[in-house]
Amino acid sequence: MSEKYLNYVGELMTDVDYIASGYPKYFLEVKVEQALPFRFYCIMQENDWEEVTPEQRTQLIQQFKDRKSTYSKSDHRYYMLDFYLVSLGGI
């Protein structure tokens, strides 16, 4: 039996976008261990996740790590990519 992993494909937004969108329904605040100057919100509906194979998971983790290396720690996208990596067990 082949292992399956879940990859988050839903929307992820900062607090600025969340507030500007009028506090959209079904979004949850993402809790992080670090003190950041912004907050993240994600939506957790069934269609916000896709099953991936171990090979796809490995490729996605590498893609996210490569993209993450292009951002500084002061850029919110750096931490958004952490969220995607964590969802795949890549951190």
Helices and strands as residue ranges (DSSP letters): E 5-8, E 12-14, H 15-20, E 27-30, E 40-43, G 46-48, E 49-52, H 54-68, H 76-87
